[in-house]
């Protein structure tokens, strides 16, 4: 009795002919079949699974580190001219400092929009194949450049009231009210709400081919559904955003702690959000 010939496919990585039931390519060693997960992961279980994936893909920290290096370098280029400039009055110096600060904040929004897109793309690889591929995921980010740029524009628009306040209000008013700790806390709380509302937006842009506006609307709907069905997951995300915002207000060591959070915790939180979309909403 003749054996039925086994069906074959081409490995998407090396192009070799392999059997359809292969989990790994025997030639290049890449995983062919996506990793299977439970039909549902909720709350802390999402972060436990994400931590397991992250521990095997610490290269995701490299992306976050590159983002911080770029922001620090650009901030240095923006701030340095201030030290070489003679100001006629204290108010003029404060105004120049405010303009520089707002510029750095806007630059940071654009840089970290693309960094989050890159981490998302690499995380989707890690979730499906067990291995984050930094090079190919960066190619995907370039392909989604226009969408990510538009997302950064939206983020800048959302912070425009604060920008208008800092740039248009009289310096003496800003010094009295605008730079107080309480004012910073209020702004940070508003920022936390906005970040939570849009926590699925960048992942949606990266892992799907959904049009930009549709991705925006759908991501907000998914957040609303998550709040209704899995409040513990949302509370963990909110706690993370609050932690970053409030720790940054701590004198001296605050910036260093935020650096460590951005280096190690930020990629994990992005990965957890991508994993949530994969498992609970079957987005990709």
N, C-alpha and C positions, 0 to 999 in steps of 0.2 A: 504494500500500500504506500503510495507516494505521499510524502509529507507536504503539507500546504506551505508554499513559500511565505516567509514572514514579510509583512509590509515594512517599508523603510521610509525615512524622511531625511532631509538634509539638516545637519546641525546649523543653527542660526549664527553660531560663533566662528566655526572653522570651515563649514561647508562640507564636512565629511558625511558620507552616507551611513546612517545608523538605524537601528530598529526603532519602531514607533513606541515601544514600551520602555525604552531606555530612560532612566532617571538622570544619569550623567552621560555626557559624551565620552566614549572610551578613548578618543583621540586627543581632545583638548582638555578634558576634565571638567568642563562647565556643566552646571546643572541645567537640564532641559525641561523637566516637569516642575511646575511651580510648587512651592511648599504648601501643604494643606494645613489649615487652621480650624479651630472650632467654629461652628456656625455663628457663634456670638461671643463677644468678649465685652465685658462691662466694667466700669469703675477702675479700681486698682489693678484688676486682672490685665487690663490693657497695658498698663505701665510695667507690670511684671514680665509680660511677653515681650514688650518693647525693650526692656532692659536686657533680656536674654539675647535678643537680636543685636542690640547695640554693643554688648560686651564682645561680640565676635566681629564687629565692624567699627572699631575705634577710629578708623580713617575718616569717619564723618566729622570728627573733631578738627581735622585739617581744614575742612571747608570753613568752619566757624572761625578758626584762627586766622585764615587768610582774610576773611571779612573784617576782623578787628584790626589787622595790620593795615589794610587799605584805609579804613576810617581814621586810624591814628596818623597815618602818613598825610592824608588829605587835611585833617584837622591841624596838623603842624604847619602845613603850607598856608592855611587860612589865617592862623593865629600869629605866625612869625612876623608878618609885616606890621602888626600892631605894636610890637616891641621896638620897631625901628621908626615909628611915626611920632612926631611931636604933636600933641593935642593942646589946643589953646585953653581948654577948660576941662574940668572934671566931667561935666555933663557930656561934652563931645567924646571923651574917652569911653564913658559908659555906653553911649549910643553906638560907637564903633564896636564895642565888645558885644552888645546885643545883636548887632547885624552879623558879626562873626559867629555867634552862638547859634542863631537861627539858620545860617548857611550850613554849619556843621550838622545840625539836626536834619535838615533836608537832604544833605548828602548821605547821612546815615540811613535815612529811609530808603533811598534808592539802592544803596549798597546792600542793605540787609534784605530788601525784597528779592534781589537776585541770589543772595546767599541762601535764603530760605527756599527759593526755587531749586537751587542746586542740591541742597540737603534733601529736599523732597524727592527729587529724581533719583538720587543715590539710595535713599531709604526704600523707595519702591522696588529697586533692584534687590536690596538686602532682604526685604520682606518676601519677595517671590523666589529668589534663587539662593538666599543665604549669604550673598556677597555684594557689597556696595561697590559699584564700578564708577569711580570718580571721573574718568575720562569720557566715557560714553554718556554719563548723566550730564556732564557739562555741555556736550553737543546738543542734548535735548533742551537745555536752558537757552542756548543760542537760538534754537528753532522757535522757542516761545518768547523771544526777546520782546516783541511788540506788546504781548499780553502782560508781561511782567512790568514793563515800563508804564503801561496804562494803570496797572494796579498800584504802582508807586505814586503816580499822579493822584489817584483817589486818596491815598494815605496823606499826601501833602495837603490836599483839599480839606480833609477832615481836621487837620491841625491849623488851618488858615485863620480861625478866630484868635488862637493864641498868638500866631505870627503877627496879625494885625494889631493886637494889643501891645505886643512888645515893640513893634516898629513905629506905631503911630501915637501911642500915649506919651504924655510929657515924662521926661526922665525922672523928675521929682516924684511923680505919682507912682511910677514903676518901682522906684527905690523904696517907697513907703508901703506899697501893697503887693506889687507884682513879683517880688523876689523873696517873699516871706516863705517860711517852711509850710505854713498852712495852705498858702496858695499852691505850692508845689505838690502837696498831698492831694488837693482837689484835682489838679491837672492830671496827676498820676492815676487817680481813681477813674477819671473820664477815659484816659488812655487804656486802662485795663478793660473797661466795658467795650470799647471799640475793638481792641485786639481779640477779645473773646467772641464778639459778634462775627468777626471775619477770620476765625481760626481755621476754617476749612477752605478759604478762598484761594490762597496760593496753591495748596495741594490739588484743588480742583482744576486749576489752570494747567498744572504740570501733568497730571496722570490721566486727564481726559482730553478729548478733542472738542468738548462743548464750547460754543461761542462765548465770548468774553462776558457779555451781559447776562447770558443764561447761567454761566458759572457763578457769577456774583449772586444772582437771585437764588439759585439752588443751594449755594453754600450757606446762605443765611437761613433758608428753610431747614437745612440739615442741622444747623446749630439749634434752631428752635425745637426740632424734634428730639435732639439729644438732651436739651434742658428738660423736656417733658418726660423722657424715658430713662435717662441716665444722669441724674443730677450730680452724682458723686464724681463722675468723670469731668464734668464741667467745673465743679468746685476745685478739683485738683489743678486744672488749667488756670482758673482764676487765681488760686493761691500762688502758682508759679509767677504769673504776671505781676501780682502784688509784691511778691518777694523781691523780684528784680527792681521794681520801681522804688520800694521803700528802702531797700538796702543801699541803693545808690545815694540816699540822703545822709547816710552815716559818714561823719567826717573822717578823713584820712584813709581808713581801711575800706570804706564802702566801694570805691572804684575797683580795688583789687578783688574783693569778693564777687562783684558783678562780672569781672573778667573771668574768674573761675566758673561762675554759673554759665556764662555765655559759651565757654569753651567745652564744658562737659555736660551740662544739663540741657542747654538749648537744643543741641542736636537730638537728644533723647526725646524731648517734648515734641519736636517736629515729627520724629519717627513715630511716636505714639499716635499723633493725629492722623498720619498717613495710614497707619495700621488700623485705626478705628474706621476709616473710610473703606478700607479693603474688606474687613471682616464683617462689620455691622451694616454697611450700605452697599457692598459689592460694586463699588465705583469702578474698580479696575481689576 
